[in-house]
Amino acid sequence: MAGRAQPVSAVPGIGVAAAIAALILGSILAVALRAEAGRGFSAADWAAVRFTITQAALSAVFSVALAVPVARALARRVFWGRRVLITLLGAPFILPVIVAVLGLLEVFGRNGWVSGLLGLAGLEPINIYGLHGVVLAHVFFNLPLATRLILQGWHDIPAERFRLAAQLGCGPGEIWSLLERPMLMRTVPGAAMIIFAICLTSFAVALTLGGGPRATTVELAIYQAFRFDFDLSRAALLSCVQIALAGAAALVALRVTRLDGFGGGLDRAVQRWDAKTAWLLWQDRIVIAAAAAFLLLPLAAIVLSGLGGVSLLPMSVIEATVTSLVVALGSTALLVLIAVPLALSLALRPRGGLELVGLLGLVASPLVIGTGLFIVINPVTDPFALALPVTALVNAVMALPFALRALVPGARDVIASYGRLGLSLNMQGGAFLRLVVLRRLRPQIGFAAGLAAALSMGDLGIIALFADPERATLPLQMYRLMGAYQMEAAAAAGLILMVLSLALFWLFDRGGRIHAGA
Amino acid sequence: MKYLAFAAGVLSVSAAWADTPELTVYTYDSFVADWGPGPAIEEAFEATCACDLKFVAAGDGAALLARIKLEGARSDADIVLGLDTNLTQAARETDLFAPHGMVVDYDLPIPMSDPLFVAYDWGYFAFVHNADLDAPSNFRALGESDLKIVIQDPRSSTPGLGLLMWVKAAYGDEAPTIWEGLADNVLTVTKGWSEAYGLFLEGEADMVLSYTTSPAYHLIAEDDASKKAAAFEEGHYMQIEVAGKLASSDQPELADQFLEFMVTDAFQSVIPTTNWMYPAVTPEDGLPEGFETLITPRNALLVTAEDAPAIRDEALAEWLDALSQ
């Protein structure tokens, strides 16, 4: 495509990418430059790298493998409550780790519901601690994201294709090989890469459910370097290792991804004549019910334990809630501003290193980024004064990879289908952006904005380094309550967090889809 | 022009008004929580100091020290509150702290005097369990039992480090054997105290590493006598929490005033039922009702601040070795 005239320019996106790279790499550099001691790479660090890769790869494979049937079932069925179910399924992804883990343990723990049932049947309780526990938790966190990304792929297939396939008498098998498999080929590697990258930075989950020091991840090694040894150069080095691992995953994913789109359609509602057999109907019902049970039971446990503490909540939780909402909305606005130009650039120059820039925010250690920003900001101005804007910015950068996964395929189709029309109408730059891109991509932008808002609500990363008591976010306030033995109030704060995150996600996602018929 | 001079005059007067001296205290997260000591102490001190006391929370004790090292002499902090004796040597080596010049008559199980740091509370680490459990009375018995314990990772948590020091202080060179015995009892290791205590309350484990004072929380705040701390014959490792004044403070007198206030009744009486630790100087009214039900270890263990860094590194290596098998 390079060299041919395009209605939009790749330059703003490249500028955005450069700014993000400067932000992340600059903060790592700042940490490295402040380094005092130095203790190269040890055998324990290599063990941490191996464990990190193993658990992240397994988590990505299982999440995506399970997400494909779930997304397919959801894509071909229309039923009452489908939209609510899809939104609810997104909840685990945005929960603070500790809330989600306690919810999971309520169901799968030694003292949990499943073990209780097994006990009634005279069987041993299940043991959730170990690598399988880590993978289970990561699938719980990431299956919803994988499902949504892949479901987005299904929605990106124009309804006309299914209509045409039905007219030509295609059965489920032909639909699979003509439409669904090519679509999966271009969505699955990206989704798997994202989840691999998310799981790379896992540390509280891996530690809590991994069972002990064997479950040391690179992120924990960074923590140790920083907190235990105050060895900043090592923290920066390990942070680079983490980024390199994600970069390698991104390269693999790009290599196996096919980039052709499906072309434009008229956005008619999709009807699936192929899926009307009773066998497929039951298959889909069972898949949806199983996924719903796996994801919703722990959420139900969180709701049950949270309701009891609602009356115990102090005023500060309400203040923290307002703070979190402000940060989340600011972060969402920022995300849309950086994600749309970047997605257009990626659509125009598919094989650039831009994709990696999108991943940076996700895989850079929040501890190192926070510390780096602190080092940079501290001589200039009071870091506490900037705590909330910095949190909003870093959260937006963190949400970027998810936004790109949702936006890029759509952006590619828009440019392929409407680019020449736009040029022939002499519609370029801002006009094309406003009249074509933003309108065509509205559902994807809504989804990305919803994810950004929800993720930002649940994030604990940067604020913990900058916070003063008056300006805590909701997740931080929750941890403080736990530290003061207020487990019930903390559970209630966790419940509020979950409800608000879901509500934000729903509002943005719904807003993007009004009149879109999907 | 006259108006401008007038406006400038008004502004400078109001600026002087607003110039209440501000004392900034860096501390750990749970200290500033609503149920923590922070709010009550802020109110009590501001009533005496004609100043604005500002708490800044930064994770836990280890994070506090990292923060101070990062900021160096440029720090806004006047006081750092929440280091423990495992960290004071490293804090001393930063040369950022100034002597306090106080002589305090502490009510601690062991003598304490440190020219740089003033103790404000202390506690014993202990394994907390449900009252109906027949708890072991030493580390060897625990290692031989089938009981499941949750502990914290020493690399990310202060209590986790405390347990390493406990085993090391009690068993010295035999510590690796003790850890080998404990390896199959460790259900899991968590990032911090909150996660571990949450798992215990969910019923995942039989015991959790916490403090001998944890049962007092349940008894006094929740009227729940179902939690106990297991008394270990080896003795219990102590955590003494301290505060120090930064040499770079722009409010040195106010900082001294705060350190002195810290060992008075107004501060100390808040500690037992907010921070759930023992006060460093027992208040005139004694400890709150309920504290008499707690176990009193026969033997208080503590590695001296000077030895702590070397023992810490050795203990971590032994711990990693035993639990990674």
HADDOCK unambig.tbl for C-alpha pairs under 7 A between the chains (distance, minus, plus):
assign (segid A and resid 98 and name CA) (segid B and resid 195 and name CA) 6.62 0.50 0.50
assign (segid A and resid 109 and name CA) (segid B and resid 204 and name CA) 6.55 0.50 0.50
assign (segid A and resid 110 and name CA) (segid B and resid 204 and name CA) 5.54 0.50 0.50
assign (segid A and resid 111 and name CA) (segid B and resid 203 and name CA) 5.83 0.50 0.50
assign (segid A and resid 111 and name CA) (segid B and resid 204 and name CA) 5.83 0.50 0.50
assign (segid A and resid 129 and name CA) (segid B and resid 188 and name CA) 7.00 0.50 0.50
assign (segid A and resid 204 and name CA) (segid B and resid 191 and name CA) 5.76 0.50 0.50
assign (segid A and resid 207 and name CA) (segid B and resid 189 and name CA) 6.23 0.50 0.50
assign (segid A and resid 207 and name CA) (segid B and resid 190 and name CA) 5.76 0.50 0.50
assign (segid A and resid 207 and name CA) (segid B and resid 191 and name CA) 6.72 0.50 0.50
assign (segid A and resid 208 and name CA) (segid B and resid 188 and name CA) 6.08 0.50 0.50
assign (segid A and resid 208 and name CA) (segid B and resid 189 and name CA) 5.66 0.50 0.50
assign (segid A and resid 208 and name CA) (segid B and resid 190 and name CA) 4.65 0.50 0.50
assign (segid A and resid 208 and name CA) (segid B and resid 191 and name CA) 6.97 0.50 0.50
assign (segid A and resid 209 and name CA) (segid B and resid 188 and name CA) 6.76 0.50 0.50
assign (segid A and resid 211 and name CA) (segid B and resid 187 and name CA) 6.19 0.50 0.50
assign (segid A and resid 211 and name CA) (segid B and resid 188 and name CA) 3.95 0.50 0.50
assign (segid A and resid 211 and name CA) (segid B and resid 189 and name CA) 5.82 0.50 0.50
assign (segid A and resid 212 and name CA) (segid B and resid 188 and name CA) 5.39 0.50 0.50
assign (segid A and resid 212 and name CA) (segid B and resid 189 and name CA) 4.91 0.50 0.50
assign (segid A and resid 212 and name CA) (segid B and resid 323 and name CA) 6.88 0.50 0.50
assign (segid A and resid 213 and name CA) (segid B and resid 320 and name CA) 6.24 0.50 0.50
assign (segid A and resid 213 and name CA) (segid B and resid 323 and name CA) 6.32 0.50 0.50
assign (segid A and resid 213 and name CA) (segid B and resid 324 and name CA) 5.81 0.50 0.50
assign (segid A and resid 214 and name CA) (segid B and resid 324 and name CA) 5.08 0.50 0.50
assign (segid A and resid 223 and name CA) (segid B and resid 156 and name CA) 6.62 0.50 0.50
assign (segid A and resid 224 and name CA) (segid B and resid 155 and name CA) 5.11 0.50 0.50
assign (segid A and resid 224 and name CA) (segid B and resid 156 and name CA) 6.45 0.50 0.50
assign (segid A and resid 227 and name CA) (segid B and resid 62 and name CA) 5.93 0.50 0.50
assign (segid A and resid 227 and name CA) (segid B and resid 63 and name CA) 6.09 0.50 0.50
assign (segid A and resid 227 and name CA) (segid B and resid 66 and name CA) 6.29 0.50 0.50
assign (segid A and resid 227 and name CA) (segid B and resid 156 and name CA) 6.94 0.50 0.50
assign (segid A and resid 228 and name CA) (segid B and resid 155 and name CA) 5.75 0.50 0.50
assign (segid A and resid 230 and name CA) (segid B and resid 66 and name CA) 6.61 0.50 0.50
assign (segid A and resid 464 and name CA) (segid B and resid 58 and name CA) 6.77 0.50 0.50
assign (segid A and resid 464 and name CA) (segid B and resid 59 and name CA) 6.69 0.50 0.50
assign (segid A and resid 465 and name CA) (segid B and resid 58 and name CA) 6.07 0.50 0.50
assign (segid A and resid 467 and name CA) (segid B and resid 57 and name CA) 6.39 0.50 0.50
assign (segid A and resid 468 and name CA) (segid B and resid 56 and name CA) 4.63 0.50 0.50
assign (segid A and resid 468 and name CA) (segid B and resid 57 and name CA) 5.53 0.50 0.50
assign (segid A and resid 469 and name CA) (segid B and resid 32 and name CA) 6.36 0.50 0.50
assign (segid A and resid 469 and name CA) (segid B and resid 55 and name CA) 6.72 0.50 0.50
assign (segid A and resid 469 and name CA) (segid B and resid 56 and name CA) 6.11 0.50 0.50
assign (segid A and resid 469 and name CA) (segid B and resid 57 and name CA) 6.30 0.50 0.50
assign (segid A and resid 480 and name CA) (segid B and resid 29 and name CA) 5.70 0.50 0.50
assign (segid A and resid 480 and name CA) (segid B and resid 30 and name CA) 5.00 0.50 0.50
assign (segid A and resid 480 and name CA) (segid B and resid 33 and name CA) 5.61 0.50 0.50
assign (segid A and resid 481 and name CA) (segid B and resid 33 and name CA) 6.30 0.50 0.50
assign (segid A and resid 482 and name CA) (segid B and resid 194 and name CA) 5.58 0.50 0.50
assign (segid A and resid 483 and name CA) (segid B and resid 30 and name CA) 5.05 0.50 0.50
assign (segid A and resid 483 and name CA) (segid B and resid 194 and name CA) 5.55 0.50 0.50
assign (segid A and resid 484 and name CA) (segid B and resid 30 and name CA) 5.47 0.50 0.50
assign (segid A and resid 484 and name CA) (segid B and resid 33 and name CA) 6.90 0.50 0.50
assign (segid A and resid 484 and name CA) (segid B and resid 35 and name CA) 6.21 0.50 0.50
assign (segid A and resid 484 and name CA) (segid B and resid 36 and name CA) 6.06 0.50 0.50
